[in-house]
Amino acid sequence: QILNQQLDSCLESQAEVSHKLTSLQDVVPKVDYLIKDTVKLDGVIKHTCELAENVSSKVRILDLAKNHVNSAMKRVDDVLDLKNCVDGVQSALKVEDYEQAAAHINRYLSLDENLVKATTVDSVEEGSVGGAFLLLREAEEHLKGIVNEKFDTAVSSGNAVEVERFLKIFPLLGMKERGKRKISQYLKSQISDNYKQHIEDLASTVANDQREKMIFADMLMKLYELIAKIIEKYQPLVEAYYGTIAYLSVLGIKKPLKQNMPDRVAKNPSERSDVREFDVVLNEVAAMSQRSELYFSFLRRNLQKAAEIVNAEGGDADLSLLIRDCELSHKMQDLIGNYIALENFYMQEITTKAVGLSQSYDNITGAVTSSYVDDIFFILKKCVRRSLSTASVDGIGAMLNNAATLLTNYFNGILNGKIKSSFIAGSSIDLSGMLQGKLQPALTETVKVKNSFLVTLNDAEVTSENITKLCKDLEVDFRTFLDQLDDNSRHKIQSCLNELSDTSNVFKAIVNNGSTQLCVSVIMPKIKIHIDGFISVSHDITEDVFNNYEMNDPFVQNLISCISQDIQSYKEHLSAANFDLLISLLTNEITTELENAIFRSTFNRLGGLQFDKELRALVSFLTSITQWTIRDKFARLSQIAIILNLENVNEILDYWGVNAGPLAWRLTPADSGFQKRRYQSYKVISINKVYRYEYQLLNFGIMILVAFLFNKISHLGQICDCSVKIT
């Protein structure tokens, strides 16, 4: 069966196969024509290749002949040039035309002696060629001696024109390395001689001048200016005759001029013992560093081209590395190290003196801040800005770190010590009496302690603000300088600035801790007595009692009066920010204590209304004495008041779930305090009917609603059997 299927398939494709065979028969004649054309094309290509090979072989023969002719002509020219060099050197030396003589010697040095002699073998010129080379060698040695002697004479006589003249001859005589050494020594001598003259002139002009305080910085600046002028003057000469690459070694960038002046400046400040004189020395050293960085920038610009050529030829000329490793850079790094140590010592000494000169706290009026706070930040700002003038990334970063360390360790320790000593000394004193002016003469020392505590809180708060302001000002001052730095240096400076800014949190912590101690241990004990009185004031009241409370409030007015008296002096002596913080902390304590008192009290509906009035009065008073928002601190108490004033349980749905709106419930099922309320004022008179209440409570304070439900049923006198279904 399978075979039959295959045969049927073959028979079905018979027509298609026949059609393809017919097409192939039509193509066969065309293939024959294509083969014949391919054979003809192959013959043409072979003929062309043979013709091209013949032509190229003849061209190679012609090139070889041309090269032989050129070589022969060059040998002839060399022989002629050799004779001209002999005649030219002798005549030039006679008239002391050393440039022309050097040019002939330079041409002679470019000749291949063996090749020239081979050219004249078996000719009448053979003997004369050998003699010419001998004469030229003697002339070369003679001319080298003359050039060396004349150059040394020109240097000793100070003849700059002759010096430049002979410097151009050294490369022509094959003495390029000696020429580089000569010019390097000459430049050093020029700098040294001219520098001595400049220093003598400078010393004579600043003897009775204000610039005497900056004499070393001015000396260094004169040195840099002198070097820059000499570099600009001789740079074209060196590059033209010795090459751009040689400029690096001629200027001595790897081993620069060794100057003693930085040593003098580094040693000079240590000889002064008066801290006030350090300011002059520090300004001088900062100016020296800034001018040195300017000089290094000048070198980078002028040597960039030479370094690029060295790198392009496979060398390694990292200008930053070369300048960093030079001797002058090492000396300036040592000087900056001494500057950082001296600046830090100066900053600490002035800060210590400022703290030691703080004023007395016997009698203060208003929100007083110690004078040394502003003095310290004036010194910090001055020192950090002076470090910026050094243009040294390491110096700036070190001074920012030193400033942060001074604030965090030293000044933080001083303020913390004052807070602790003041609080311990005054902890057993009833400060409320002091705040009301009820002080006896024997309590004068206690007044000092209290004033010291409040002033120290103000100092810490102002210090925190000053740090933030200082960092913002420094960011503005550093902006231009940071734009000129690479990414690593910029990140380093920014990191140090951030660390200085973070010290603000240390002093905020002092304010928070001190204010918390003041609130909890001094102010709150008396206020707590009035809050505890909330329990003794009944809130399970009748309408007559409610009306009487409206005329003669038994609780909140006394509480407000107590708070007002206790905080009056603090408002006078604390800064606005510290007083607002104190009120905020006090509010937290009041709400906590009041909430505890509420959970131990019994309410009916009129009692809930009375509590709502008391709460509103308290919130209104505290809001009026502070600029901060404190209503959110009463959120839980306000929500308790809402619950106590509901007519029935179903009304809670108006404040919960989708109907809550912006109201966020702070009460949770864990707040089971309502469950502990007593209901002695309500009695079940009679039970005529049995009511069963079933409520499904979704996502709400379960214990609160249960307590509320029991309370309302008791109020209606219809409680019999209440079951709550919780899902």
MOUR-V559694 format. One record per residue. N is the residue number from 1. RES is the residue in three letters. OMEGA is omega as a letter, one per 40 degrees, with the letter a starting at -180 (* if undefined). Layout:
n:N res:RES omega:OMEGA
n:N res:RES omega:OMEGA
This chain:
n:1 res:GLN omega:i
n:2 res:ILE omega:i
n:3 res:LEU omega:i
n:4 res:ASN omega:i
n:5 res:GLN omega:i
n:6 res:GLN omega:i
n:7 res:LEU omega:i
n:8 res:ASP omega:a
n:9 res:SER omega:i
n:10 res:CYS omega:i
n:11 res:LEU omega:i
n:12 res:GLU omega:a
n:13 res:SER omega:a
n:14 res:GLN omega:a
n:15 res:ALA omega:a
n:16 res:GLU omega:a
n:17 res:VAL omega:i
n:18 res:SER omega:i
n:19 res:HIS omega:i
n:20 res:LYS omega:i
n:21 res:LEU omega:i
n:22 res:THR omega:i
n:23 res:SER omega:a
n:24 res:LEU omega:i
n:25 res:GLN omega:i
n:26 res:ASP omega:a
n:27 res:VAL omega:a
n:28 res:VAL omega:i
n:29 res:PRO omega:a
n:30 res:LYS omega:i
n:31 res:VAL omega:i
n:32 res:ASP omega:i
n:33 res:TYR omega:a
n:34 res:LEU omega:i
n:35 res:ILE omega:i
n:36 res:LYS omega:i
n:37 res:ASP omega:i
n:38 res:THR omega:i
n:39 res:VAL omega:i
n:40 res:LYS omega:a
n:41 res:LEU omega:i
n:42 res:ASP omega:i
n:43 res:GLY omega:i
n:44 res:VAL omega:a
n:45 res:ILE omega:i
n:46 res:LYS omega:i
n:47 res:HIS omega:i
n:48 res:THR omega:i
n:49 res:CYS omega:i
n:50 res:GLU omega:i
n:51 res:LEU omega:i
n:52 res:ALA omega:i
n:53 res:GLU omega:i
n:54 res:ASN omega:a
n:55 res:VAL omega:a
n:56 res:SER omega:i
n:57 res:SER omega:i
n:58 res:LYS omega:i
n:59 res:VAL omega:i
n:60 res:ARG omega:i
n:61 res:ILE omega:i
n:62 res:LEU omega:i
n:63 res:ASP omega:i
n:64 res:LEU omega:i
n:65 res:ALA omega:i
n:66 res:LYS omega:i
n:67 res:ASN omega:i
n:68 res:HIS omega:i
n:69 res:VAL omega:i
n:70 res:ASN omega:i
n:71 res:SER omega:i
n:72 res:ALA omega:i
n:73 res:MET omega:i
n:74 res:LYS omega:i
n:75 res:ARG omega:i
n:76 res:VAL omega:i
n:77 res:ASP omega:i
n:78 res:ASP omega:i
n:79 res:VAL omega:i
n:80 res:LEU omega:i
n:81 res:ASP omega:i
n:82 res:LEU omega:i
n:83 res:LYS omega:i
n:84 res:ASN omega:i
n:85 res:CYS omega:i
n:86 res:VAL omega:a
n:87 res:ASP omega:a
n:88 res:GLY omega:i
n:89 res:VAL omega:a
n:90 res:GLN omega:a
n:91 res:SER omega:a
n:92 res:ALA omega:i
n:93 res:LEU omega:i
n:94 res:LYS omega:a
n:95 res:VAL omega:i
n:96 res:GLU omega:i
n:97 res:ASP omega:a
n:98 res:TYR omega:i
n:99 res:GLU omega:i
n:100 res:GLN omega:i
n:101 res:ALA omega:i
n:102 res:ALA omega:i
n:103 res:ALA omega:i
n:104 res:HIS omega:i
n:105 res:ILE omega:i
n:106 res:ASN omega:i
n:107 res:ARG omega:i
n:108 res:TYR omega:a
n:109 res:LEU omega:i
n:110 res:SER omega:a
n:111 res:LEU omega:i
n:112 res:ASP omega:a
n:113 res:GLU omega:a
n:114 res:ASN omega:a
n:115 res:LEU omega:i
n:116 res:VAL omega:i
n:117 res:LYS omega:i
n:118 res:ALA omega:a
n:119 res:THR omega:a
n:120 res:THR omega:i
n:121 res:VAL omega:i
n:122 res:ASP omega:i
n:123 res:SER omega:a
n:124 res:VAL omega:a
n:125 res:GLU omega:a
n:126 res:GLU omega:a
n:127 res:GLY omega:a
n:128 res:SER omega:i
n:129 res:VAL omega:i
n:130 res:GLY omega:i
n:131 res:GLY omega:i
n:132 res:ALA omega:i
n:133 res:PHE omega:i
n:134 res:LEU omega:i
n:135 res:LEU omega:a
n:136 res:LEU omega:i
n:137 res:ARG omega:i
n:138 res:GLU omega:i
n:139 res:ALA omega:i
n:140 res:GLU omega:a
n:141 res:GLU omega:i
n:142 res:HIS omega:a
n:143 res:LEU omega:i
n:144 res:LYS omega:i
n:145 res:GLY omega:i
n:146 res:ILE omega:a
n:147 res:VAL omega:i
n:148 res:ASN omega:a
n:149 res:GLU omega:a
n:150 res:LYS omega:a
n:151 res:PHE omega:i
n:152 res:ASP omega:i
n:153 res:THR omega:i
n:154 res:ALA omega:i
n:155 res:VAL omega:a
n:156 res:SER omega:i
n:157 res:SER omega:i
n:158 res:GLY omega:a
n:159 res:ASN omega:a
n:160 res:ALA omega:a
n:161 res:VAL omega:i
n:162 res:GLU omega:i
n:163 res:VAL omega:i
n:164 res:GLU omega:i
n:165 res:ARG omega:a
n:166 res:PHE omega:i
n:167 res:LEU omega:i
n:168 res:LYS omega:a
n:169 res:ILE omega:a
n:170 res:PHE omega:a
n:171 res:PRO omega:a
n:172 res:LEU omega:a
n:173 res:LEU omega:i
n:174 res:GLY omega:a
n:175 res:MET omega:a
n:176 res:LYS omega:a
n:177 res:GLU omega:i
n:178 res:ARG omega:i
n:179 res:GLY omega:i
n:180 res:LYS omega:i
n:181 res:ARG omega:i
n:182 res:LYS omega:a
n:183 res:ILE omega:i
n:184 res:SER omega:i
n:185 res:GLN omega:i
n:186 res:TYR omega:i
n:187 res:LEU omega:i
n:188 res:LYS omega:i
n:189 res:SER omega:i
n:190 res:GLN omega:a
n:191 res:ILE omega:a
n:192 res:SER omega:a
n:193 res:ASP omega:a
n:194 res:ASN omega:a
n:195 res:TYR omega:i
n:196 res:LYS omega:i
n:197 res:GLN omega:i
n:198 res:HIS omega:a
n:199 res:ILE omega:i
n:200 res:GLU omega:i
n:201 res:ASP omega:a
n:202 res:LEU omega:a
n:203 res:ALA omega:a
n:204 res:SER omega:a
n:205 res:THR omega:a
n:206 res:VAL omega:a
n:207 res:ALA omega:a
n:208 res:ASN omega:a
n:209 res:ASP omega:i
n:210 res:GLN omega:a
n:211 res:ARG omega:i
n:212 res:GLU omega:i
n:213 res:LYS omega:a
n:214 res:MET omega:a
n:215 res:ILE omega:a
n:216 res:PHE omega:i
n:217 res:ALA omega:i
n:218 res:ASP omega:i
n:219 res:MET omega:a
n:220 res:LEU omega:i
n:221 res:MET omega:i
n:222 res:LYS omega:i
n:223 res:LEU omega:a
n:224 res:TYR omega:i
n:225 res:GLU omega:i
n:226 res:LEU omega:i
n:227 res:ILE omega:a
n:228 res:ALA omega:i
n:229 res:LYS omega:a
n:230 res:ILE omega:i
n:231 res:ILE omega:a
n:232 res:GLU omega:a
n:233 res:LYS omega:a
n:234 res:TYR omega:i
n:235 res:GLN omega:i
n:236 res:PRO omega:a
n:237 res:LEU omega:a
n:238 res:VAL omega:a
n:239 res:GLU omega:a
n:240 res:ALA omega:a
n:241 res:TYR omega:a
n:242 res:TYR omega:i
n:243 res:GLY omega:a
n:244 res:THR omega:a
n:245 res:ILE omega:a
n:246 res:ALA omega:a
n:247 res:TYR omega:i
n:248 res:LEU omega:a
n:249 res:SER omega:i
n:250 res:VAL omega:i
n:251 res:LEU omega:i
n:252 res:GLY omega:a
n:253 res:ILE omega:i
n:254 res:LYS omega:i
n:255 res:LYS omega:a
n:256 res:PRO omega:a
n:257 res:LEU omega:a
n:258 res:LYS omega:a
n:259 res:GLN omega:a
n:260 res:ASN omega:a
n:261 res:MET omega:i
n:262 res:PRO omega:i
n:263 res:ASP omega:a
n:264 res:ARG omega:a
n:265 res:VAL omega:a
n:266 res:ALA omega:a
n:267 res:LYS omega:a
n:268 res:ASN omega:a
n:269 res:PRO omega:a
n:270 res:SER omega:i
n:271 res:GLU omega:a
n:272 res:ARG omega:a
n:273 res:SER omega:a
n:274 res:ASP omega:a
n:275 res:VAL omega:a
n:276 res:ARG omega:i
n:277 res:GLU omega:i
n:278 res:PHE omega:a
n:279 res:ASP omega:i
n:280 res:VAL omega:a
n:281 res:VAL omega:a
n:282 res:LEU omega:i
n:283 res:ASN omega:a
n:284 res:GLU omega:a
n:285 res:VAL omega:i
n:286 res:ALA omega:i
n:287 res:ALA omega:i
n:288 res:MET omega:i
n:289 res:SER omega:a
n:290 res:GLN omega:a
n:291 res:ARG omega:i
n:292 res:SER omega:i
n:293 res:GLU omega:i
n:294 res:LEU omega:i
n:295 res:TYR omega:i
n:296 res:PHE omega:i
n:297 res:SER omega:i
n:298 res:PHE omega:i
n:299 res:LEU omega:a
n:300 res:ARG omega:a
n:301 res:ARG omega:a
n:302 res:ASN omega:a
n:303 res:LEU omega:a
n:304 res:GLN omega:a
n:305 res:LYS omega:i
n:306 res:ALA omega:i
n:307 res:ALA omega:i
n:308 res:GLU omega:i
n:309 res:ILE omega:i
n:310 res:VAL omega:a
n:311 res:ASN omega:i
n:312 res:ALA omega:i
n:313 res:GLU omega:i
n:314 res:GLY omega:i
n:315 res:GLY omega:a
n:316 res:ASP omega:a
n:317 res:ALA omega:i
n:318 res:ASP omega:a
n:319 res:LEU omega:a
n:320 res:SER omega:i
n:321 res:LEU omega:i
n:322 res:LEU omega:a
n:323 res:ILE omega:a
n:324 res:ARG omega:a
n:325 res:ASP omega:a
n:326 res:CYS omega:a
n:327 res:GLU omega:i
n:328 res:LEU omega:i
n:329 res:SER omega:i
n:330 res:HIS omega:i
n:331 res:LYS omega:i
n:332 res:MET omega:i
n:333 res:GLN omega:i
n:334 res:ASP omega:i
n:335 res:LEU omega:i
n:336 res:ILE omega:i
n:337 res:GLY omega:i
n:338 res:ASN omega:i
n:339 res:TYR omega:a
n:340 res:ILE omega:i
n:341 res:ALA omega:a
n:342 res:LEU omega:i
n:343 res:GLU omega:i
n:344 res:ASN omega:i
n:345 res:PHE omega:i
n:346 res:TYR omega:a
n:347 res:MET omega:a
n:348 res:GLN omega:a
n:349 res:GLU omega:i
n:350 res:ILE omega:i
n:351 res:THR omega:i
n:352 res:THR omega:i
n:353 res:LYS omega:i
n:354 res:ALA omega:i
n:355 res:VAL omega:a
n:356 res:GLY omega:a
n:357 res:LEU omega:a
n:358 res:SER omega:a
n:359 res:GLN omega:i
n:360 res:SER omega:a
n:361 res:TYR omega:a
n:362 res:ASP omega:a
n:363 res:ASN omega:a
n:364 res:ILE omega:i
n:365 res:THR omega:i
n:366 res:GLY omega:i
n:367 res:ALA omega:a
n:368 res:VAL omega:i
n:369 res:THR omega:a
n:370 res:SER omega:a
n:371 res:SER omega:a
n:372 res:TYR omega:i
n:373 res:VAL omega:i
n:374 res:ASP omega:i
n:375 res:ASP omega:a
n:376 res:ILE omega:a
n:377 res:PHE omega:i
n:378 res:PHE omega:i
n:379 res:ILE omega:i
n:380 res:LEU omega:a
n:381 res:LYS omega:i
n:382 res:LYS omega:a
n:383 res:CYS omega:a
n:384 res:VAL omega:i
n:385 res:ARG omega:i
n:386 res:ARG omega:i
n:387 res:SER omega:i
n:388 res:LEU omega:a
n:389 res:SER omega:i
n:390 res:THR omega:a
n:391 res:ALA omega:i
n:392 res:SER omega:a
n:393 res:VAL omega:i
n:394 res:ASP omega:i
n:395 res:GLY omega:i
n:396 res:ILE omega:i
n:397 res:GLY omega:a
n:398 res:ALA omega:a
n:399 res:MET omega:i
n:400 res:LEU omega:i
n:401 res:ASN omega:i
n:402 res:ASN omega:i
n:403 res:ALA omega:i
n:404 res:ALA omega:i
n:405 res:THR omega:i
n:406 res:LEU omega:a
n:407 res:LEU omega:a
n:408 res:THR omega:a
n:409 res:ASN omega:a
n:410 res:TYR omega:a
n:411 res:PHE omega:i
n:412 res:ASN omega:i
n:413 res:GLY omega:i
n:414 res:ILE omega:a
n:415 res:LEU omega:i
n:416 res:ASN omega:i
n:417 res:GLY omega:i
n:418 res:LYS omega:i
n:419 res:ILE omega:a
n:420 res:LYS omega:a
n:421 res:SER omega:i
n:422 res:SER omega:a
n:423 res:PHE omega:i
n:424 res:ILE omega:a
n:425 res:ALA omega:a
n:426 res:GLY omega:a
n:427 res:SER omega:a
n:428 res:SER omega:a
n:429 res:ILE omega:i
n:430 res:ASP omega:a
n:431 res:LEU omega:i
n:432 res:SER omega:i
n:433 res:GLY omega:i
n:434 res:MET omega:a
n:435 res:LEU omega:i
n:436 res:GLN omega:i
n:437 res:GLY omega:a
n:438 res:LYS omega:a
n:439 res:LEU omega:i
n:440 res:GLN omega:i
n:441 res:PRO omega:a
n:442 res:ALA omega:a
n:443 res:LEU omega:a
n:444 res:THR omega:i
n:445 res:GLU omega:i
n:446 res:THR omega:i
n:447 res:VAL omega:i
n:448 res:LYS omega:a
n:449 res:VAL omega:a
n:450 res:LYS omega:i
n:451 res:ASN omega:i
n:452 res:SER omega:i
n:453 res:PHE omega:a
n:454 res:LEU omega:i
n:455 res:VAL omega:i
n:456 res:THR omega:i
n:457 res:LEU omega:i
n:458 res:ASN omega:i
n:459 res:ASP omega:a
n:460 res:ALA omega:a
n:461 res:GLU omega:i
n:462 res:VAL omega:i
n:463 res:THR omega:i
n:464 res:SER omega:i
n:465 res:GLU omega:a
n:466 res:ASN omega:i
n:467 res:ILE omega:i
n:468 res:THR omega:i
n:469 res:LYS omega:i
n:470 res:LEU omega:a
n:471 res:CYS omega:i
n:472 res:LYS omega:i
n:473 res:ASP omega:a
n:474 res:LEU omega:i
n:475 res:GLU omega:i
n:476 res:VAL omega:a
n:477 res:ASP omega:a
n:478 res:PHE omega:a
n:479 res:ARG omega:a
n:480 res:THR omega:a
n:481 res:PHE omega:a
n:482 res:LEU omega:a
n:483 res:ASP omega:a
n:484 res:GLN omega:a
n:485 res:LEU omega:i
n:486 res:ASP omega:a
n:487 res:ASP omega:a
n:488 res:ASN omega:i
n:489 res:SER omega:i
n:490 res:ARG omega:i
n:491 res:HIS omega:a
n:492 res:LYS omega:a
n:493 res:ILE omega:a
n:494 res:GLN omega:i
n:495 res:SER omega:i
n:496 res:CYS omega:i
n:497 res:LEU omega:i
n:498 res:ASN omega:i
n:499 res:GLU omega:i
n:500 res:LEU omega:i
n:501 res:SER omega:a
n:502 res:ASP omega:i
n:503 res:THR omega:i
n:504 res:SER omega:a
n:505 res:ASN omega:i
n:506 res:VAL omega:a
n:507 res:PHE omega:i
n:508 res:LYS omega:i
n:509 res:ALA omega:i
n:510 res:ILE omega:i
n:511 res:VAL omega:a
n:512 res:ASN omega:a
n:513 res:ASN omega:i
n:514 res:GLY omega:i
n:515 res:SER omega:i
n:516 res:THR omega:i
n:517 res:GLN omega:i
n:518 res:LEU omega:a
n:519 res:CYS omega:a
n:520 res:VAL omega:a
n:521 res:SER omega:a
n:522 res:VAL omega:a
n:523 res:ILE omega:a
n:524 res:MET omega:a
n:525 res:PRO omega:i
n:526 res:LYS omega:i
n:527 res:ILE omega:a
n:528 res:LYS omega:i
n:529 res:ILE omega:i
n:530 res:HIS omega:i
n:531 res:ILE omega:i
n:532 res:ASP omega:i
n:533 res:GLY omega:i
n:534 res:PHE omega:a
n:535 res:ILE omega:a
n:536 res:SER omega:i
n:537 res:VAL omega:a
n:538 res:SER omega:i
n:539 res:HIS omega:i
n:540 res:ASP omega:a
n:541 res:ILE omega:i
n:542 res:THR omega:a
n:543 res:GLU omega:i
n:544 res:ASP omega:i
n:545 res:VAL omega:i
n:546 res:PHE omega:i
n:547 res:ASN omega:i
n:548 res:ASN omega:i
n:549 res:TYR omega:a
n:550 res:GLU omega:i
n:551 res:MET omega:a
n:552 res:ASN omega:a
n:553 res:ASP omega:a
n:554 res:PRO omega:a
n:555 res:PHE omega:a
n:556 res:VAL omega:a
n:557 res:GLN omega:i
n:558 res:ASN omega:i
n:559 res:LEU omega:i
n:560 res:ILE omega:i
n:561 res:SER omega:i
n:562 res:CYS omega:i
n:563 res:ILE omega:a
n:564 res:SER omega:i
n:565 res:GLN omega:a
n:566 res:ASP omega:a
n:567 res:ILE omega:a
n:568 res:GLN omega:a
n:569 res:SER omega:i
n:570 res:TYR omega:i
n:571 res:LYS omega:a
n:572 res:GLU omega:a
n:573 res:HIS omega:i
n:574 res:LEU omega:i
n:575 res:SER omega:a
n:576 res:ALA omega:a
n:577 res:ALA omega:i
n:578 res:ASN omega:i
n:579 res:PHE omega:i
n:580 res:ASP omega:i
n:581 res:LEU omega:i
n:582 res:LEU omega:i
n:583 res:ILE omega:i
n:584 res:SER omega:i
n:585 res:LEU omega:i
n:586 res:LEU omega:i
n:587 res:THR omega:i
n:588 res:ASN omega:a
n:589 res:GLU omega:a
n:590 res:ILE omega:a
n:591 res:THR omega:i
n:592 res:THR omega:a
n:593 res:GLU omega:a
n:594 res:LEU omega:i
n:595 res:GLU omega:i
n:596 res:ASN omega:i
n:597 res:ALA omega:i
n:598 res:ILE omega:a
n:599 res:PHE omega:i
n:600 res:ARG omega:a
n:601 res:SER omega:i
n:602 res:THR omega:a
n:603 res:PHE omega:i
n:604 res:ASN omega:a
n:605 res:ARG omega:i
n:606 res:LEU omega:i
n:607 res:GLY omega:i
n:608 res:GLY omega:i
n:609 res:LEU omega:i
n:610 res:GLN omega:i
n:611 res:PHE omega:i
n:612 res:ASP omega:i
n:613 res:LYS omega:i
n:614 res:GLU omega:a
n:615 res:LEU omega:i
n:616 res:ARG omega:i
n:617 res:ALA omega:i
n:618 res:LEU omega:i
n:619 res:VAL omega:a
n:620 res:SER omega:a
n:621 res:PHE omega:a
n:622 res:LEU omega:i
n:623 res:THR omega:a
n:624 res:SER omega:a
n:625 res:ILE omega:i
n:626 res:THR omega:i
n:627 res:GLN omega:i
n:628 res:TRP omega:i
n:629 res:THR omega:a
n:630 res:ILE omega:a
n:631 res:ARG omega:a
n:632 res:ASP omega:i
n:633 res:LYS omega:i
n:634 res:PHE omega:a
n:635 res:ALA omega:a
n:636 res:ARG omega:i
n:637 res:LEU omega:i
n:638 res:SER omega:i
n:639 res:GLN omega:i
n:640 res:ILE omega:i
n:641 res:ALA omega:i
n:642 res:ILE omega:a
n:643 res:ILE omega:a
n:644 res:LEU omega:a
n:645 res:ASN omega:i
n:646 res:LEU omega:i
n:647 res:GLU omega:i
n:648 res:ASN omega:a
n:649 res:VAL omega:a
n:650 res:ASN omega:a
n:651 res:GLU omega:i
n:652 res:ILE omega:i
n:653 res:LEU omega:i
n:654 res:ASP omega:a
n:655 res:TYR omega:a
n:656 res:TRP omega:i
n:657 res:GLY omega:a
n:658 res:VAL omega:a
n:659 res:ASN omega:a
n:660 res:ALA omega:a
n:661 res:GLY omega:i
n:662 res:PRO omega:a
n:663 res:LEU omega:i
n:664 res:ALA omega:a
n:665 res:TRP omega:i
n:666 res:ARG omega:a
n:667 res:LEU omega:a
n:668 res:THR omega:i
n:669 res:PRO omega:i
n:670 res:ALA omega:i
n:671 res:ASP omega:a
n:672 res:SER omega:a
n:673 res:GLY omega:a
n:674 res:PHE omega:a
n:675 res:GLN omega:a
n:676 res:LYS omega:a
n:677 res:ARG omega:a
n:678 res:ARG omega:a
n:679 res:TYR omega:a
n:680 res:GLN omega:a
n:681 res:SER omega:a
n:682 res:TYR omega:i
n:683 res:LYS omega:i
n:684 res:VAL omega:a
n:685 res:ILE omega:a
n:686 res:SER omega:i
n:687 res:ILE omega:i
n:688 res:ASN omega:a
n:689 res:LYS omega:i
n:690 res:VAL omega:i
n:691 res:TYR omega:i
n:692 res:ARG omega:a
n:693 res:TYR omega:i
n:694 res:GLU omega:a
n:695 res:TYR omega:i
n:696 res:GLN omega:a
n:697 res:LEU omega:a
n:698 res:LEU omega:i
n:699 res:ASN omega:a
n:700 res:PHE omega:i
n:701 res:GLY omega:a
n:702 res:ILE omega:a
n:703 res:MET omega:i
n:704 res:ILE omega:a
n:705 res:LEU omega:i
n:706 res:VAL omega:i
n:707 res:ALA omega:i
n:708 res:PHE omega:a
n:709 res:LEU omega:i
n:710 res:PHE omega:a
n:711 res:ASN omega:a
n:712 res:LYS omega:i
n:713 res:ILE omega:i
n:714 res:SER omega:a
n:715 res:HIS omega:a
n:716 res:LEU omega:a
n:717 res:GLY omega:a
n:718 res:GLN omega:a
n:719 res:ILE omega:i
n:720 res:CYS omega:a
n:721 res:ASP omega:a
n:722 res:CYS omega:i
n:723 res:SER omega:a
n:724 res:VAL omega:i
n:725 res:LYS omega:a
n:726 res:ILE omega:i
n:727 res:THR omega:*
